[in-house]
Every structure is written in structure tokens, then in C-alpha cells.
Amino acid sequence: MRKLGTTILIAFFALVTFGQDLPIDASTNLVTYTKIVDSKNMSAQELFDLGKKFCIQKGYVLKEETAGQKFEYNAAFPIFYPGVSSPNDEGKVKFSFYMDFKDNKYRYILSEFTHTGKVRNSDGGAFENKSAACGGQKMTGRGWVTIKNKTNSKILDMMDELEQMILEVENDPKKNSDW
């Protein structure tokens, strides 16, 4: 029984220490989330407008746009994680949110993930780093892994939210002319 408890404890610490693998793009070696989504009976312009609406609702800042075809936003969200000397530290996860559109499909690419700490000199830095750029005095390994794991969950939820929003418009009965 004691060996089982020890094994479970070791497995838990390994998970906390190493965390979840984030998707790495083979050509850029950056953490990158990308997906092409089919969307029947929707023009590129309709998809573009919905994508922009989503980004504006999230409070993202427009970086570049080609009307009706593609855009890129600077995106960010707050994050909380275990601190060195306090139960919770706070920071921001920043990333690039890119979308492009064709009739009946769209693609999104989220990349260039970085962490900026609220406290001076507590930046985790680029997500590709094995440990936080600020060092162990400002952020524990557990804190860095927590940031990455929470970000992964938040990004997956956010992408589901975007796809659901577009799907609701796509499936709107008023758009169906085949009756």
C-alpha cells in the first residue's frame, strides 16, 4: 500500500513538473495552435466579419488587416499561478491571433506565446523555454508549468467558442434557402 501511495505521489509531481506538451510547429519551433475549419454556405466576407467580431469582443488589438481576407491581432489574457512567496502570482499571456478566410472555410493560427509577470522582473518569457526566463527566485517550476497548462486549456476553450459562434451562424435556419 505504501508503494502505491509513493508511486501516485511521484506521478503527480512529474505531471506538475513537466506538465502538458504544447503543440510545437516543426518549421518555426514555436508553440502554435492551428486549424482549418470547413464552414458550409458561408462566404469569406461573412467568416471574416465573424472572426473580427470575436476578436473585438475579446478585447484584442488589431495589428494588421487585409479587408475580407485575413487579419492579425495582438491578443492577451490574465493568468494566475502559484508564486514563490505567495499562494498566487498574476501575469499576462500574450500571443498573436491570425485568421484567414476563403469561401466555406477559415484558418486560425495562434503563436508567439509569452508570459509577462505583474511584478517587475518576473516574466516567464517565451513558452518554448523549458523554465521561466526570470529564474527560480521569481517563479517556481510549478508556476511555469501551471502557466503553460492553464494557457493550453484556455486556448482550446477559446477556439471551441470561436468555432461554436461561427457554427451557430452557419446553421441559422434563416440562411437556408432550400425549403
N, C-alpha and C positions, 0 to 999 in steps of 0.2 A: 504494500500500500504506500509506503514511504517513497519507493522508487517511482511510482506513478505520479505522486504529487510533485516530486522533483522534476520529472520529465515534463509535466504540464507547465511548471514554472519556467523551465528553460525554454520551452516552445514559446511561451508568452513573451519573455524577454527578447528572444530572437525576432519575433514579429515586431515588437516595439522598436528594437534597434535597427532592423533592416527595412521594415516597412514594405509597402506595396511597390512593385515595379511600375514606373510610369512609362508611357509609350515614347520611345526614342526614334526619331526619324533617322534612317540609315544614311541619308545624304548630308544632313546638316548636323547630326549628333545633338540635336536639341529635343527637349521634351515637346512633343507635338501631338495634338489631337486633330484628326482629320476624318472627314466622312463625306461621301457623295450620296445625296438623298434624292430619289425619284419622287416627283410630285405631279401626278396626272392632271391634265387640263388646266395648268397654271402657266401664265406667260412669265418670261424672265422679269418683266417690269413688276408684275404682281408679287413675285417672290422677293425681288429687290426691296420693294416697299415694306413688306412684312419683316424682312431682315433688319432694315433700318429702324423700324418701329420697335423691334425687340431691343436693339442696342440703345436706343434713346431712352426706353423705359428703364433700362439697367443703369443709366447714367454714364455710359461710356463716352469718350471724347473722339470725335471724328478726326482721323489722321489723313486719309486720302480717299477720294471717290471718283469713279468713272460712272456717270449717271446711267442707271438702268443695267449696268453690267457687273460692277464689283465695288467693294469698299473695304477699308481697313479702319478699325477703331483701336484706340488705346483703352484697355479695359483694366479694371481693378476691383477688388472686394476686400473687406476687412477679414482678418483671421485671428483667432485666439489659440494659444498653445501653452504647454507647461513652461514656466520660467525657471531660471536658475535659482533665484532667491524668493520667488513668489509663485503662488499656485497658477497664475495666468499672466502671460505677456500678450501684447497685442501688436499687430503689424498689418501690412497690406501685401496681397499677392497681386502683382501687375503682370499683364500679358498682352499680346497682340491678338486681336479678333478680326480675322479676314473672312470675307464671303465673296463668292462669285456665282453668277446665275446664267442659266440657259433656259429656254422654254422647257418646261416639265421636269427640271432638276436644278439643284443647287449644291454647292460645296462649301464647307467651312473648314478653316484651318486656324487652330489656336496654338500659338507658340511664343517663344521668348519669355518664359515664366521666370519671374524674380520675386524675391521676398525683401521687403523693406520693413525694418523694425520701427516701432513708435519711439523707442528710447534711442538716443544717439549711439551710434557705432554698434547697433545690434542687428544689422542687416544679414540675412541668411544668404543673399545673393542669388546667383543662377541656380535653377533647380537641377542642373546637371551635376553640380558639386555633390560629392559624397558626404561632406559635412558642411556646416554653416560657415560662410566666409568670415563672420565675426569671431569665430573661435569658441571654444568651450567655456570661457569665462563669461560670455554674454548669452550663449544659447547651448542648451544640452543637446546631445544626440537625439534624445527622446523628443525634444521640442522640434528639431529639424524634421524628423520622421513624421511627427504629428502634422506639421505644416503641409508636407507633401501628401499625406494620406487624406487630410481634410480637403485639400485642393482637388485631388482626384475625384472625390465624392461630389464636391460642389460642381466641378466642370461636367461630370456625367449627368447630374441632375439638371444643370442649366441647358445642356444640349437636348435632353429629353423635353424640357419645357419649350425650347425653340421649335423642335420637330412637332410637338403636340399643337402648338399655336398655328403652325402652317397647315397641319393636317385638318384642324377644325375648319379653317377657311376653305381648304380643298374639298372637304366633304359637305360644305354648306348646301342644303337642298336647293336654294335659290340659284346656285351656279349650274345645276343640272338641267340641260335643255332637252334631255331625252325622256319625255314623259308622255 
